[in-house]
Amino acid sequence: MRLDSLILGLLLTCAFVCGIIVEIITDNSGRLMMVAKKIMIGALVMTSFAALADNEFNLRVRFGPLEAAAPVVAAGESVYCDLGHQSFYLKADKTLWGAGLNNFGQLGTGNTTHQYNWTQVASGVDSAGCGHQSSHFIRDGELWSTGQNGYGQLGLGNFTQHTAFQNTGVTGVESILGGYYNTHILKTDGTIWVAGNNQNGQLGLGYTSSAETTYKQSIMTDVKKVSVGNYSTRYFKNDGTLWVAGTSYDGELGLGFSGAVSSPTQVAVSDIKSMAGGLYNMLILKTDGTVWSTGRNLYGELGLNDKVRRLSFTDTGITGASSIYVSGYSSYFIKDGVVWSTGHNDQGQLGLGHTTEQTSFQNTGFAAKKLITGYYSLRAEKEDGSIWVVGSNHLGQLGLGDTTDRTDFTEAILP
């Protein structure tokens, strides 16, 4: 593995709050080498799917996102939650700071008071991640969790809600991806373990169940990246194949039909370079730089110049893209270092300076190296390392010290 590829992999792994940018880098044999040090939860997530753009190395697993929900953070970085409104920032001194929504104690402050300014919630933290109304961190390989637990997604063996981080007793944890009432973790041995809502088979266990309150090992192996939707999960494997599980009533899994699959199923699509999943839609970036989309299209998030859903992947006509991202009902890509966006925009999350939705990709004019997606919000990292935010901030999840939404990219205030 070239040193520059390793550095690029690290840079492309930034997440802050609901989106999550966790990239696990391996050598060509698939041996885990290290985990990227950037993660975002809630609004401050720079989910960096761009790391997948470098063919010089492999990402063992990518939690971010998930995409649309699952973020992971490392020292000196931030995390956003694609499926929530909370955000976290992990400082170089290993203190974890949170901001935003806290109605279920997902910030781990010991109460349910929303935080409009950065508040320290833990220390000695190695990485962090979050999902819908729940949050997690890793300390010395042990997993700690807090927040909503109605489906056992905290993995504590019960359904008890917590407002402070609890030691789950799970060890050997490398990274975390929070989903919609479920949680996915990657262990240091390369296995994926899951807990929480599995009513549609979205945990990848090969069966359905109302809830899994303790972590079970997924049947999926050799996975490069994982992305979660509301009731579905997507797996991009190291062999370049795309596998999915859960619901696809709007075509969000790209299977060509409306329905559900309770066990991981391969999607008939090839030449995939990267994958990004939203709540009910999905994008793929092909090796030729073209962008394809499938799923729900209520706001034009598929970038096809209409609002018609697609049951299978459809060419958007975009060429030359280097990375792709999905946040809620909005989609993004970076081309020649500039961010393009389409879809839902009522909080200004497209970064276009207004709140008008778009049905085709628009050039924001904003230069960025990578993005971290949140729930109706977006974070962008520039080449100089600075982080800029845009979109929903009604709960302070952008960490700007106020509750005003932003329609233009604004430089982030970090603790």
C-alpha positions as CSV (number, residue, x, y, z in Angstrom):
1,M,0.0,0.0,0.0
2,R,1.4,3.4,-1.0
3,L,1.9,5.9,1.8
4,D,0.0,8.6,-0.1
5,S,-2.9,6.2,-0.5
6,L,-2.9,5.6,3.3
7,I,-2.9,9.3,3.9
8,L,-5.7,9.9,1.5
9,G,-7.7,7.1,3.2
10,L,-7.3,8.8,6.5
11,L,-8.3,12.2,5.1
12,L,-11.4,10.8,3.5
13,T,-12.6,9.3,6.7
14,C,-14.1,12.3,8.5
15,A,-17.5,12.2,10.0
16,F,-19.3,14.6,12.4
17,V,-22.7,13.7,13.9
18,C,-25.4,11.8,12.0
19,G,-23.5,10.8,9.0
20,I,-20.6,8.8,9.8
21,I,-17.3,8.5,8.2
22,V,-15.6,5.5,9.3
23,E,-13.2,3.9,6.9
24,I,-11.4,0.8,7.9
25,I,-8.3,0.3,5.8
26,T,-6.9,-3.1,4.9
27,D,-4.0,-4.3,2.8
28,N,-4.7,-6.2,-0.4
29,S,-5.0,-9.4,1.5
30,G,-7.9,-8.0,3.5
31,R,-5.9,-7.8,6.8
32,L,-7.1,-4.9,8.9
33,M,-4.5,-2.2,9.1
34,M,-6.2,0.8,10.7
35,V,-9.4,2.8,11.1
36,A,-9.7,6.2,9.7
37,K,-9.9,8.9,12.3
38,K,-12.9,10.9,11.3
39,I,-16.5,10.4,12.1
40,M,-19.6,12.5,12.3
41,I,-22.9,12.1,14.0
42,G,-26.0,14.1,13.4
43,A,-25.3,17.3,11.5
44,L,-21.6,17.3,11.8
45,V,-20.8,14.2,9.9
46,M,-18.4,14.2,7.0
47,T,-19.2,10.8,5.8
48,S,-16.4,10.2,3.5
49,F,-17.4,7.8,0.8
50,A,-14.7,9.3,-1.3
51,A,-12.1,7.1,0.3
52,L,-13.6,4.4,-1.9
53,A,-12.4,6.3,-4.9
54,D,-8.8,5.2,-4.3
55,N,-8.2,1.9,-6.0
56,E,-4.8,1.6,-4.3
57,F,-6.2,0.3,-1.1
58,N,-9.3,-1.5,0.3
59,L,-11.7,-0.3,3.0
60,R,-12.6,-3.3,5.1
61,V,-15.9,-1.8,6.2
62,R,-17.3,1.7,6.0
63,F,-19.8,2.8,8.6
64,G,-20.9,6.1,8.1
65,P,-23.8,6.6,7.0
66,L,-25.6,5.3,7.4
67,E,-25.0,6.4,5.5
68,A,-28.0,7.4,6.7
69,A,-26.9,6.5,9.9
70,A,-23.9,5.3,11.3
71,P,-21.0,7.3,12.1
72,V,-17.7,6.7,13.7
73,V,-15.2,9.2,15.0
74,A,-11.5,9.2,15.9
75,A,-9.4,11.7,17.9
76,G,-9.6,15.2,16.5
77,E,-12.7,14.6,14.4
78,S,-16.5,15.0,14.3
79,V,-19.5,12.8,13.7
80,Y,-23.0,13.4,12.4
81,C,-26.0,11.2,12.5
82,D,-27.8,10.5,9.2
83,L,-30.8,9.2,11.1
84,G,-30.8,11.6,14.0
85,H,-30.2,15.2,15.0
86,Q,-27.3,14.8,17.3
87,S,-23.6,15.5,16.6
88,F,-20.3,14.7,18.3
89,Y,-16.8,15.9,18.2
90,L,-13.9,13.8,19.5
91,K,-10.9,16.0,20.5
92,A,-7.3,15.0,20.3
93,D,-7.2,14.6,24.1
94,K,-9.9,11.9,23.7
95,T,-12.7,13.9,25.3
96,L,-16.0,13.4,23.5
97,W,-18.3,16.5,23.0
98,G,-21.9,16.4,21.9
99,A,-24.6,18.9,20.7
100,G,-28.1,18.8,19.3
101,L,-31.2,16.5,20.0
102,N,-31.2,14.7,23.3
103,N,-34.9,13.7,23.9
104,F,-33.9,10.1,24.6
105,G,-30.6,10.8,26.3
106,Q,-28.7,10.1,23.1
107,L,-26.0,12.7,23.9
108,G,-25.1,10.8,27.1
109,T,-25.3,13.9,29.4
110,G,-27.3,12.1,32.1
111,N,-30.5,14.0,31.2
112,T,-32.8,14.7,28.2
113,T,-32.0,18.4,27.7
114,H,-31.1,19.4,24.2
115,Q,-27.6,21.0,23.9
116,Y,-27.2,24.0,21.6
117,N,-23.5,24.3,22.4
118,W,-20.8,21.7,22.6
119,T,-20.9,19.8,25.9
120,Q,-18.4,17.2,27.1
121,V,-20.0,13.8,27.5
122,A,-17.1,11.4,28.0
123,S,-13.3,11.0,28.2
124,G,-10.8,8.4,27.2
125,V,-12.7,7.8,24.0
126,D,-11.1,6.2,21.0
127,S,-13.9,6.5,18.5
128,A,-17.7,7.2,18.4
129,G,-20.7,6.7,16.3
130,C,-24.5,7.3,16.3
131,G,-27.8,6.2,14.9
132,H,-31.4,7.2,15.2
133,Q,-31.9,8.4,18.8
134,S,-28.9,6.4,20.1
135,S,-25.2,6.9,20.3
136,H,-22.1,4.9,21.0
137,F,-18.4,5.2,21.6
138,I,-15.4,2.8,21.9
139,R,-12.9,2.9,24.8
140,D,-10.1,0.4,24.8
141,G,-12.1,-1.8,22.5
142,E,-15.2,-1.8,24.7
143,L,-18.5,-0.6,23.4
144,W,-20.5,2.0,25.4
145,S,-24.0,3.1,24.4
146,T,-26.8,5.4,25.4
147,G,-30.3,6.7,24.3
148,Q,-33.4,5.0,22.8
149,N,-33.5,1.3,23.3
150,G,-37.1,0.3,22.3
151,Y,-35.7,-2.5,20.0
152,G,-32.7,-3.5,22.0
153,Q,-30.4,-1.5,19.7
154,L,-28.1,-0.7,22.6
155,G,-27.2,-4.4,22.8
156,L,-27.7,-4.5,26.6
157,G,-30.1,-7.5,26.7
158,N,-33.1,-5.4,27.5
159,F,-35.3,-2.5,26.3
160,T,-34.3,0.1,28.9
161,Q,-33.6,3.6,27.8
162,H,-30.5,5.3,29.1
163,T,-29.4,8.9,29.4
164,A,-25.8,8.1,30.2
165,F,-23.4,5.9,28.3
166,Q,-23.5,2.2,29.5
167,N,-20.8,-0.4,29.1
168,T,-22.4,-3.1,26.9
169,G,-19.7,-5.7,27.8
170,V,-18.9,-6.1,24.1
171,T,-15.2,-6.1,23.5
172,G,-12.8,-6.2,20.5
173,V,-14.9,-3.5,18.7
174,E,-13.2,-1.6,15.9
175,S,-16.0,0.7,14.6
176,I,-19.7,1.4,14.9
177,L,-22.6,2.1,12.5
178,G,-25.8,3.3,14.0
179,G,-29.0,2.6,12.1
180,Y,-32.8,3.1,12.4
181,Y,-33.4,1.4,15.7
182,N,-30.5,-0.9,15.1
183,T,-26.7,-1.0,15.4
184,H,-23.9,-2.6,13.4
185,I,-20.4,-3.0,14.8
186,L,-17.2,-4.2,13.2
187,K,-14.9,-6.3,15.4
188,T,-11.1,-6.4,15.2
189,D,-11.4,-9.9,13.7
190,G,-13.3,-8.6,10.7
191,T,-16.7,-9.9,11.7
192,I,-19.9,-7.8,11.8
193,W,-22.2,-8.0,14.7
194,V,-25.7,-6.5,15.0
195,A,-28.5,-5.7,17.4
196,G,-31.9,-4.1,17.4
197,N,-34.8,-4.0,15.0
198,N,-34.9,-6.9,12.5
199,Q,-38.5,-7.0,11.5
200,N,-37.6,-6.9,7.8
201,G,-34.4,-8.9,8.0
202,Q,-32.3,-5.8,7.8
203,L,-29.7,-7.0,10.3
204,G,-28.4,-9.5,7.7
205,L,-28.9,-12.5,10.0
206,G,-30.8,-14.5,7.4
207,Y,-34.1,-14.3,9.3
208,T,-36.6,-11.8,10.7
209,S,-37.3,-11.1,14.3
210,S,-39.0,-8.3,16.2
211,A,-35.9,-7.3,18.1
212,E,-32.4,-8.6,18.9
213,T,-31.4,-7.2,22.3
214,T,-27.9,-8.7,22.3
215,Y,-25.3,-8.6,19.5
216,K,-25.5,-11.5,17.0
217,Q,-23.0,-12.2,14.2
218,S,-24.1,-11.2,10.7
219,I,-23.9,-13.8,8.0
220,M,-22.2,-11.1,5.7
221,T,-18.5,-11.4,5.3
222,D,-15.7,-9.7,3.4
223,V,-17.6,-6.4,3.5
224,K,-16.0,-3.2,2.4
225,K,-18.8,-0.8,3.3
226,V,-22.1,-0.9,5.1
227,S,-25.0,1.6,4.6
228,V,-28.3,1.6,6.4
229,G,-31.7,3.0,5.5
230,N,-34.9,3.2,7.6
231,Y,-35.7,-0.5,7.2
232,S,-32.9,-1.8,5.0
233,T,-29.2,-2.4,4.9
234,R,-26.7,-2.4,2.0
235,Y,-23.4,-4.2,1.8
236,F,-20.6,-3.4,-0.7
237,K,-18.2,-6.3,-0.6
238,N,-14.5,-6.4,-1.4
239,D,-15.2,-8.4,-4.6
240,G,-17.2,-5.5,-6.0
241,T,-20.7,-7.0,-5.5
242,L,-23.6,-5.3,-3.9
243,W,-25.8,-7.1,-1.4
244,V,-29.0,-5.9,0.3
245,A,-31.5,-6.9,3.0
246,G,-34.8,-5.5,4.3
247,T,-37.5,-3.5,2.6
248,S,-37.5,-2.1,-0.9
249,Y,-41.1,-1.0,-1.4
250,D,-39.9,2.1,-3.2
251,G,-37.0,0.4,-5.0
252,E,-34.4,1.6,-2.5
253,L,-32.5,-1.7,-2.8
254,G,-32.4,-1.6,-6.6
255,L,-33.8,-5.2,-7.0
256,G,-36.2,-4.3,-9.8
257,F,-39.4,-4.9,-7.7
258,S,-41.3,-3.5,-4.8
259,G,-41.1,-5.8,-1.8
260,A,-38.7,-7.0,0.8
261,V,-35.9,-9.6,1.2
262,S,-35.4,-11.1,4.6
263,S,-31.9,-12.4,3.8
264,P,-29.0,-10.7,2.1
265,T,-29.5,-10.8,-1.7
266,Q,-27.1,-9.8,-4.5
267,V,-28.2,-6.9,-6.7
268,A,-27.7,-7.3,-10.4
269,V,-25.3,-4.4,-11.0
270,S,-21.6,-4.4,-12.0
271,D,-18.6,-2.1,-12.2
272,I,-19.3,-0.5,-8.8
273,K,-16.7,1.8,-7.4
274,S,-18.7,3.2,-4.4
275,M,-22.1,3.0,-2.9
276,A,-24.1,5.5,-0.8
277,G,-27.5,4.8,0.7
278,G,-30.2,7.1,2.1
279,L,-33.5,6.5,4.0
280,Y,-35.3,5.2,0.9
281,N,-32.9,5.6,-2.0
282,M,-29.4,4.6,-3.0
283,L,-26.7,5.9,-5.3
284,I,-23.8,4.0,-6.9
285,L,-20.7,5.4,-8.5
286,K,-19.4,3.2,-11.3
287,T,-15.8,2.8,-12.2
288,D,-16.3,5.0,-15.3
289,G,-17.3,7.9,-13.1
290,T,-21.1,7.7,-13.9
291,V,-23.7,8.0,-11.1
292,W,-26.7,5.7,-11.0
293,S,-29.7,6.0,-8.6
294,T,-32.7,4.0,-7.4
295,G,-35.6,4.2,-4.9
296,R,-38.0,6.8,-3.6
297,N,-37.9,10.2,-5.4
298,L,-40.3,12.4,-3.6
299,Y,-38.1,15.5,-3.8
300,G,-36.0,14.7,-6.8
301,E,-33.3,13.0,-4.7
302,L,-32.5,10.6,-7.5
303,G,-31.3,13.5,-9.7
304,L,-33.3,12.3,-12.7
305,N,-35.2,15.6,-13.3
306,D,-38.5,14.2,-12.1
307,K,-40.1,12.8,-9.0
308,V,-40.8,9.3,-10.2
309,R,-39.5,6.4,-8.1
310,R,-37.2,3.8,-9.7
311,L,-37.2,0.1,-8.8
312,S,-33.7,-0.5,-10.3
313,F,-30.6,1.6,-10.9
314,T,-31.0,4.3,-13.5
315,D,-28.2,6.4,-15.1
316,T,-28.4,10.0,-13.9
317,G,-26.3,11.2,-16.8
318,I,-23.6,12.5,-14.5
319,T,-20.0,11.7,-15.5
320,G,-16.7,12.4,-13.9
321,A,-17.8,12.1,-10.3
322,S,-15.2,11.2,-7.8
323,S,-17.4,10.5,-4.7
324,I,-21.1,10.2,-3.8
325,Y,-23.2,10.8,-0.7
326,V,-26.8,10.5,0.4
327,S,-28.4,12.3,3.4
328,G,-32.1,11.7,4.2
329,Y,-33.9,12.8,1.0
330,S,-30.9,14.6,-0.5
331,S,-28.1,13.4,-2.7
332,Y,-24.6,14.8,-3.4
333,F,-21.5,14.1,-5.4
334,I,-18.1,15.7,-5.8
335,K,-16.7,16.4,-9.3
336,D,-13.4,18.2,-9.9
337,G,-13.3,19.2,-6.2
338,V,-16.8,20.9,-6.3
339,V,-20.0,19.8,-4.5
340,W,-23.2,19.1,-6.5
341,S,-26.5,18.4,-4.9
342,T,-30.2,17.6,-5.5
343,G,-33.4,16.7,-3.7
344,H,-34.9,17.8,-0.4
345,N,-33.9,21.3,0.6
346,D,-36.3,22.8,3.0
347,Q,-33.6,23.5,5.6
348,G,-31.0,24.6,3.0
349,Q,-29.2,21.3,3.2
350,L,-28.3,21.4,-0.6
351,G,-26.0,24.4,0.1
352,L,-27.4,26.4,-2.7
353,G,-28.2,29.6,-0.7
354,H,-32.0,28.9,-0.7
355,T,-34.6,26.3,0.3
356,T,-36.0,25.3,-3.1
357,E,-35.9,21.6,-3.8
358,Q,-34.1,20.4,-6.9
359,T,-34.9,17.4,-9.2
360,S,-31.5,17.5,-10.9
361,F,-28.0,17.9,-9.6
362,Q,-26.9,21.5,-9.1
363,N,-23.4,23.0,-8.8
364,T,-23.1,24.5,-5.4
365,G,-19.9,26.2,-6.3
366,F,-18.4,25.1,-3.0
367,A,-15.0,23.4,-3.1
368,A,-14.6,20.4,-0.8
369,K,-12.4,17.3,-0.4
370,K,-15.2,15.2,1.2
371,L,-18.6,15.4,2.8
372,I,-20.2,14.1,5.9
373,T,-24.0,13.8,5.8
374,G,-26.4,14.4,8.6
375,Y,-30.2,14.3,8.9
376,Y,-31.2,17.3,6.7
377,S,-27.7,18.7,7.2
378,L,-24.3,18.4,5.6
379,R,-20.7,18.9,6.6
380,A,-17.9,19.5,4.2
381,E,-14.1,19.3,4.7
382,K,-12.0,21.6,2.6
383,E,-8.5,20.9,1.4
384,D,-7.1,23.1,4.2
385,G,-8.8,20.8,6.8
386,S,-11.4,23.3,7.8
387,I,-15.0,22.0,8.3
388,W,-18.0,23.9,6.9
389,V,-21.7,23.1,7.7
390,V,-25.1,23.8,6.1
391,G,-28.7,22.8,6.6
392,S,-30.9,22.0,9.6
393,N,-29.8,23.5,12.9
394,H,-33.1,23.8,14.8
395,L,-31.7,21.7,17.7
396,G,-28.2,23.2,17.6
397,Q,-26.8,20.1,15.8
398,L,-24.5,22.1,13.6
399,G,-22.6,23.1,16.8
400,L,-22.7,26.8,15.9
401,G,-24.1,27.9,19.3
402,D,-27.6,28.8,17.9
403,T,-30.6,27.2,16.3
404,T,-30.7,29.0,13.0
405,D,-30.7,26.9,9.8
406,R,-28.0,27.6,7.2
407,T,-28.6,27.8,3.5
408,D,-24.9,28.7,2.7
409,F,-21.9,26.8,3.9
410,T,-20.7,28.2,7.2
411,E,-17.4,27.5,8.9
412,A,-18.0,25.2,11.8
413,I,-17.3,26.2,15.4
414,L,-15.5,23.2,17.1
415,P,-15.0,22.7,20.9
